Amino acid sequence: MRTDTPWSTLPARDHLLAGAVDAAGAPVLDVVVPVYNEEKDLEPCVLRLHDHLVRTFPYAFRITVADNASTDRTPQVAARLVAALPRVRSYRLEEKGRGRALRTVWSGSDAPVLAYMDVDLSTDLNALLPLVAPLISGHSDLAIGSRLARSSRVVRGSKREFISRAYNLILRSSLAARFSDAQCGFKAIRRDVAERLLPMVEDSGWFFDTELLVLAERAGLRIHEVPVDWVDDPDSTVHIVRTATEDLKGVWRVGRALAVGALPLDRLARPFGDDPRDRALSGVPGGLARQLVGFCVVGAFSTLCYLALYSLFRLGVGPQIANSGALLVSAVANTAANRRLTFGVRGRGGAVRHQAQGLVVLAIGLALTSGSLAALGAASGSPPHSTELAVLIAANLAATVLRFLLFRAWVFPERQDRDPAAPEAAPAAPSAGHADDTHHERGNLR
């Protein structure tokens, strides 16, 4: 996984002004059509897409043909289209791979909104404006067409329908994906998001889409879904078995990277206040409301885990030992969950220190709960189990308040924003891996 993204966190989203973009000479939308040996379908596709955009799209646009090392007459067809249509350009790559083509063209584009669609135009083009509108308005970061939405109208064989639904079920169960259709060839992304997200995406083939969406979703970016009308292309050249195998390998690789915190997804976080609901919270320190909600949710599950462990340990040992063991196990899990979910700390940096500080907070909670049990034993002798649990719940509530304050102020202190007057850091020098990618993906722009 590439983790050397040089930029800071994303700025707040802004509505793209067509006049300002047009004055600079850059289009608002750059639609990429990746192709490999498509001499037959390329020209009808581009002409139909160009005509649709001229008639219906209210902003300046560009169509980019990304030729993935075609060996037929596709380059000649692309050159003819470029000569005939001023809003069309062609990019030639010497290696195959849809992901490689999209990464290369999107990385070099000057348009603030980047999109792509398959050359067969299986997706109804009437969905194109609804796809990119949330990105232009600043509402969303990415947008995808969905063939699996309830209101979508899809015509395709049962075999492809089964494979598509099975694949998305795998994503939901293994990577906890919430988007509905990973592989529909109809997607868009804001350029500022692509600049930070693309260097983290490793795949250069068909899994590129899925990896892009999973990382964006895990980083908390907003993904807009558009129900589409879609008609299957019976002449599709996609090799289903080989593609499925590569996709499953990608699922395993991405899942492992997410599990060990190997991806710096915090670099993709939007600043607090980007959401209008945040700005409406007057007098509340930045992040406090979200942290309280996250802490309460984690705390509720931790308390249930603690009580279950206490009841289990109590079957074989005394109340003090059972309380200490249950508190230790649940506290380690609580610190890890709050680190990731409540305070947004990702990656392995500082994890040991955070757990050590969490154990100090645990000691305070242990003192409160153990002291409460000792006081109960002194007062009642041998209290019933239900009374022990009631006392422990009350003591844990007091410990929880103190735990949140210590977590927020000491264990996970809020990061200070950069001084806006400070000069922008220079981009990091490309790594050897990037240098190789640049060498291999270099193409000729016509």
N, C-alpha and C positions, 0 to 999 in steps of 0.2 A: 504494500500500500504506500502511495506517495503521501508524505506528511509535511512537505516543505513549503506550504503555502505562505507567501511572504506578507499577506495583507492582514490588517486588523479586522475586527468584527464589522459586520455589514452596517451601513448607515440606514437611517429610517427611509422607508419607501416614499417616493415622490411621484405625483402624476406627471407623465411625460407630456410636454407641450409640443404639439406638432410643428408650430411655427418656428420655435427655437431650434428644433432638430433639423428642419428643412433648411433653415438659413445657414446651418453649418455644412450643408451638402451631404449629410448622411441620412439614409433611410431610417424610418422608425422600426421597420420589420425586415428581417432577413430570413427568407424561407429556404432551407437547404433540402435538396433532393439528392440523397445518396444513390448512386447507381453502379451496377457492375454488369457489363455486357447487356445493355438495354437499348440497343440501336433501334429496335422496333417500337418500344413504348415511350422512349424519352421525348421525342418531339410532340406527339399528341398530349402528353402529360404537361409539358411546360407551356404549350400554347393554351391549353384549357385553364391551367392555373393562372397564367398571366392575364387572360381575358377576364377571369373571375375577379382578380384583384383590381384590375383597372375599373371594372364596373361597380364593385361593392366596397372596396377598402378605402376609408377616408384619409389615410396617411400615406406618406411615401414608403415605397417598398422596394425590395430587391429579391430576385430568385437566383440562388447559387446551385449549380449542378456540381456535385462532388463525385468525381469519377474515381472509383476504387480500382485502379489498375486494370481497366477493361482491355480485352484483347480483340474485340470486334470493332465495328465502326462507330462506337459510342463517342469517342473523342471528336470525330469529324461532325457528327450530328450536333454535339454540344457547341462546337465552334460556329456552325451555321446559325444556331439559335442566338449566340452572343452577337453575331454580326447583324442579325435581323431585329433583335429586341434590345434596346439600350438598358433596360432594367434587368437584364439577365447576364450573369457572369459564369465562368466555368473554372473549376479547380481540379487539377490532376494530381492524384496520389499514386505512388509506385507500389503500394502495398494494399491488400484487401482489408476489409473490416469496417462495418458501419460505424462502430464506436470511434475508430481511428479517424474516419472521415468527419464525423460530427465534431469531435474534439478539435481537429485541425482548423476547420472552417469557422466554428464558433469562436475559437481563441483569437482568430485574426480579424473578426468582423467588427465594424464600427457601429453597427445598429444596436440600439438599447434593448430591443426585443428580438430573440433568436428562436426560430422554429424549425421543424423538419417534418416531412411527410414522405411516405413511400411512393415510388414512382408509379405504382399501379393505380393510385388515387382511389383505393377502395373506400376511403372515408369520404362522405359527402362534404363538399367544400363549403356548404352553408354553415358548417361548424367552425370555420377558421376564425371569423371575427369574434364569436363568443369565446374561442380559445384564448386569443391574445388580449382581449379587452381588459380582463382583470390585471394583466401585467402592465398594460399601458396606464391604467388608472392608479396603479400602486397598491391595489388590494392584495395581490398574491405574488409569490415568487416564481412558481412553476405552474404549468397547466398541462393537463393530459386529456386526450379523448378516451372515453370509456365505452367499450362495446358490451360491458356487463352491467351497466346501469339499468334500472327497471324500465326507463322510458326509451332506451336505445332500441333501434330496429336493425337486426343483423340477419344476413343471409349467408350461411356457410354450412358445410357438411358437419355431421355429428362427430366425426373424428377430431376435427380441429376445435369444435366446441368443447369436447371433453378435455382435450389437452390444455386449452386455454384456462378452463375453470380449475382443472387439477393443479396447474402451475401456480395460479393465484392463491389457491388453498394452501399450497406448500409455503408460499411467501408469508401468508398470514400466520401459519402455525409455527414456522421456524424463525422468521425475522420480525414477527409481530407487525407486519405491514398493514396499514389501514386503507391504502389506495386500492381501487378495485381492479384496474387493468394495467399491468406493467408493460405489456408488449405491443400495445396498439401503436402503429407507426404514425402518430399524430400528436406531437408534443411541442411545448414552447417553454422558454426560460428567460428571465431578465439577464442582461449581460453582466451586471454587477454581481449577481449570484453565480453565474457561470464562471467568472474569473476566479472565484474562490473555491468553487465546488469541483470543477473539472480536474485540477491537479490531484484531487483525492480519489478520483475514479480510475481504477486500474485496468478494467476490461476494455478491449478495443474491438469487440465483436458484438454479438446480439445481446449479451448480458449487460451491455453498457447502460441501456435504459433503466433496467431494474436497479443496478448499483447506484445510479444517479438519484433515483427516487428514494431508495432506502436511506441513503446518507442524508438527503435533504429532509426527509421526514424525521429522522432521529435527531437532526440539528434543530428541529422546531420550526422549519420554514413552512410557509403556507402553500399547499398544493391544491389547485382548483381543478375540479373534474367536470368535463362537458360530455353529456350523453351524445353519442354519434350514431348516424345511420351508416352501416358498413356492409359492403357486398364482397364476399370472398373472391379472390382472383384464382381461378382454377389453374392458371399457368405459373403460379408462384414457384420460384426456384429454391425456396428455403428447404434445407435438408432437416426434417423434423427431428429425427433421432439424434443426429450429431449436435443440433442446436440445443435439444433438451439436455443432453449429457453435459455440454459446456455450461448451461445455465445452472444445473445442479452443483457443479464444481464451484461456480461463482457464489451460489447461496452458502455453501460451506465456508468458502474463504471470507466472505463478508461477515457472516455470523461469527466466525472465530475472531476476526479483528474487532468487532463490536464487543464481544464478550470480554476481551482482555484490555479494552480501552485504548487500542492502538491508533485511533483516529482522532485528530484534534478538532472535533465537531464544534467546540465552543467558538471557533473562529468564524462560524457561520451564524452565530446568534444575532438576532435583531436587538437593538438597544431597548431598554425598558422605556415606555412612553410611546413606542411606535404604534401600539394599539390604542384606539380612542378610549377604551375602558380604563386603561392605565392613567391617561391624562385627567380623567374625571375624579381621581382619588386625591382630593386636596388635603394637604397636611400629612400625607402618609409617605414615609421615606421610600425611595425607589426600590422596588423588589419585595417590600415587606408583605404586601397582601398575598402575592404568589407564594412566598416562602412559608407563610402561615398555613395556607391551604395544603401545600405539599407536606409540611411537617405534621399537620394533623392526620393526613391520610396515612403517611408512613407510621406515625405513632399509633394509630388505631390497629394497623396490622401487627406492629411490634408488640402491642399489649396483648393481643390475642395469642400471638406466638409465645410470649412470656408466660401467660396464664396456663396455656396448654403444657408447656415444658415444666412449669412448677408442679402442676398436678401429676405429671408423669414421674418426675423425680421424687415427689413426695411419697410415692408408693414404696420406695426402698430406703429413703434417708430422712433425716429430721428436717424441720422447716427452714433452719438457717442455711444448711447445705443446699437444699432444694432451691431456695431463693437465690443464693449466690450463683449456682450453676445456670439456672434459667435466665438470670439477669445478664450473665456474661455472654451467653450465646445470642440472646436477643439484642444486646447492645452492639455487638460486632455487626450484626446484620442491619441494625438501625443506623449506625454510623455510615455504612456503605451505601444504604439506600438514600439517606439524607444528602450525602456527598454528591450523588449523581442526580437525584430527582428534585430535591428541594433547593440546593444551592448551586446546581448546574456545574459542578466540577467534574471534568472528564479527563481521561488519560490516567496513567499510573503515577505521574509526578506528585509527590507529597502524600501518597496514599498511606504509607507506613506512619508518617507523622500524624496524619489525621486520625488513624486508628488509635495511636498512643494517646492523643489528646482526648479521643472519645472514651478511652478507658479511665482517664482521670474524671471525666464527667460521670462515668459509670460508678466510680468510687463514691461520688457524692450521692448518687441515687441509691447505691447500696447502703450507705450510712442512714439515709432517710427510711428506706424500707425495712432494713434490719432493726433499726431503732424502734420502728413502729411495732414489729413483731415481738421484740423484747419487752416493750411496754405492755403489749397485749398479754403475753405470757405471764408477766408479773402480776397483772390485774386479775386474770381469769384462770390461771393454772393450766388447764387443758381445753382451750376454746375449740368449738367445732370448725370443720374445714371451711364452711361457708363464711364464718366470721373472719377467719384468716384472709380469705380472698377479698372481703369487703374492706378490711383495713389496708391490704396491699394496694387495692385500687385507689383509695384515698391518698395513700402515701405516694403512689406513682403519679397522680395528678399534680401534686406539689413538685415532684421531681421533674416532671415534664416541662413545666413553665421555666424552671431554672435551666434545664437542658437546652431549651430553645435559645434562651438568652446567651448561654455560653457558646453554643454552636455558632450563632450569628456574629457575636462579638469577638470570639477567640479562635474557635476551630476553623470556621469558614468565613473570615471577615470579608466584607464586600470589597471587590476590586475597585481601585480608584480609576476613573476614566482618564484617558490621556489628556494632557493639556492641549486645547484646541489651537493654541498659538504655536505649539511646538512644530517644527518642520516635519514633514512626512518622511518616514523612514524609507530609505532606498530599497527597492526590491532585492531580495536575496539572489545571489548568483545561482544560475541553474546547476543542478546536480549532474553527475555523469549520466544518470538515467535520463534526465531531461535533454541533455545534449544529444544523446543517442536518438531520442524520440524526434527531436528537431531535425536531425540528419535524415532519418528514415521517412518522416512525414512531409518533407519539403516538396512543394508542388509548384506548378506554374499557373499564375492567375492571369486569366485573359479577359 
